[in-house]
Amino acid sequence: MKNVNNTLRAVAFAIMAGTVVIGTTACAVARDQQTVGAYVDDATITTQVKAKLVEDKTTSAASINVETLNGTVQLSGFAKSSAERSQAAALAQSVKGVKSVRNDVIVRP
């Protein structure tokens, strides 16, 4: 039950922060993904990565954007340190279904 509450809290935060999981990857379905299942898997991965960023006290989920396409997670935005940047990538990589992580987060103190 605790994981469900944490996930719900993370999804609510993502919505409040202006992250719309379906909206950020909707055009990818038509261009690069062949099945609705793959699209749903990517949306799930995006939500789970965002939830991990919210739960982790060393990362700023509001400053890091997450997009997923065919199991590849792309992180973008800003971090306050290289440690935060690395932690965001490690958290993303730890999510089930992630094939690779592209870390485009910029360190800006």
C-alpha positions as CSV (number, residue, x, y, z in Angstrom):
1,M,0.0,0.0,0.0
2,K,2.9,2.3,0.7
3,N,4.2,2.0,-2.9
4,V,0.8,2.7,-4.3
5,N,0.5,5.9,-2.1
6,N,4.0,7.0,-3.1
7,T,3.2,6.4,-6.8
8,L,-0.1,8.3,-6.5
9,R,1.7,11.2,-4.8
10,A,4.4,11.2,-7.5
11,V,1.8,11.2,-10.3
12,A,-0.1,14.1,-8.6
13,F,3.1,16.0,-8.3
14,A,4.0,15.4,-12.0
15,I,0.6,16.7,-13.0
16,M,0.9,19.7,-10.8
17,A,4.4,20.4,-12.3
18,G,2.9,20.4,-15.8
19,T,4.2,17.0,-16.9
20,V,1.6,15.2,-18.9
21,V,2.9,11.8,-19.6
22,I,0.6,11.0,-22.5
23,G,1.0,14.4,-24.0
24,T,4.8,14.3,-23.9
25,T,5.0,11.1,-26.0
26,A,1.8,11.1,-28.0
27,C,3.4,12.0,-31.3
28,A,5.9,9.2,-30.8
29,V,3.2,6.6,-31.3
30,A,2.5,7.6,-34.8
31,R,6.2,8.0,-35.9
32,D,8.3,5.5,-34.0
33,Q,6.3,3.0,-32.1
34,Q,4.4,0.2,-33.7
35,T,2.0,-0.9,-31.0
36,V,-0.2,0.7,-28.4
37,G,1.4,-1.7,-25.9
38,A,4.8,-0.1,-26.4
39,Y,3.3,3.3,-26.0
40,V,1.7,2.3,-22.7
41,D,4.9,0.7,-21.5
42,D,6.8,3.9,-22.3
43,A,4.2,6.0,-20.4
44,T,4.5,3.7,-17.4
45,I,8.3,3.9,-17.4
46,T,8.1,7.7,-17.6
47,T,5.7,7.8,-14.6
48,Q,7.8,5.4,-12.6
49,V,11.0,7.4,-13.3
50,K,9.3,10.6,-12.3
51,A,8.0,9.0,-9.1
52,K,11.6,7.9,-8.2
53,L,12.8,11.4,-8.8
54,V,10.1,12.8,-6.5
55,E,10.8,10.2,-3.7
56,D,14.5,10.8,-3.8
57,K,15.6,13.7,-1.6
58,T,18.8,14.4,-3.6
59,T,17.0,15.1,-6.9
60,S,14.7,17.9,-7.9
61,A,11.9,16.3,-9.9
62,A,10.6,19.7,-10.8
63,S,13.8,20.6,-12.6
64,I,14.3,17.3,-14.5
65,N,12.1,16.3,-17.4
66,V,11.6,12.7,-18.4
67,E,10.5,11.3,-21.7
68,T,10.6,7.6,-22.8
69,L,10.6,6.2,-26.3
70,N,10.9,2.4,-27.0
71,G,12.4,1.9,-23.5
72,T,15.0,4.6,-23.8
73,V,14.6,7.3,-21.1
74,Q,15.7,10.8,-22.0
75,L,16.4,13.1,-19.0
76,S,16.7,16.8,-19.6
77,G,16.5,20.0,-17.6
78,F,18.9,21.2,-14.9
79,A,20.7,19.8,-11.8
80,K,22.5,21.7,-9.1
81,S,25.5,19.3,-9.1
82,S,27.0,16.4,-11.1
83,A,26.0,14.1,-8.2
84,E,22.3,15.1,-8.7
85,R,22.7,14.5,-12.5
86,S,24.2,11.1,-11.9
87,Q,21.6,10.1,-9.3
88,A,18.8,11.0,-11.7
89,A,20.3,8.7,-14.3
90,A,20.9,5.9,-11.8
91,L,17.2,6.2,-10.6
92,A,16.0,6.0,-14.2
93,Q,18.2,3.0,-15.0
94,S,16.7,1.2,-12.0
95,V,13.2,1.2,-13.4
96,K,12.0,-2.1,-14.8
97,G,11.8,-2.0,-18.6
98,V,14.4,0.7,-19.1
99,K,16.7,-0.3,-21.9
100,S,19.0,2.8,-21.8
101,V,19.2,6.3,-20.3
102,R,20.2,9.3,-22.3
103,N,21.2,11.9,-19.7
104,D,21.0,15.4,-21.2
105,V,20.6,17.1,-17.8
106,I,22.8,20.2,-17.5
107,V,24.6,21.0,-14.3
108,R,23.8,24.6,-13.3
109,P,24.8,25.6,-9.8
